[in-house]
Amino acid sequence: MRCWGRNDKGQLGYGDTMNRGGTPDTIPSMLPDVTIK
């Protein structure tokens, strides 16, 4: 699964609080996968 958006509480599952996909040139297919447990 790929997740993007606000991540201020770590809700995207990447183990950090960095927002993902916040600019038009960042598309979901360029983001890393998230493992679902």
GIKA-V559565 format. One line per field, one symbol per residue. ss: DSSP state (H for helix, E for strand, C for the rest). phi: phi as a letter, one per 40 degrees, with the letter a starting at -180 (. if undefined). A space follows every 10 residues. Layout:
ss: ???
phi: ???
//
This chain:
ss: CCCCECCCCC CCCCCCCCCE CCCCCCCHHH CCCCCCC
phi: .bbahcacbg ccgcgabccb gcbdcbbdcc cccbccb
//
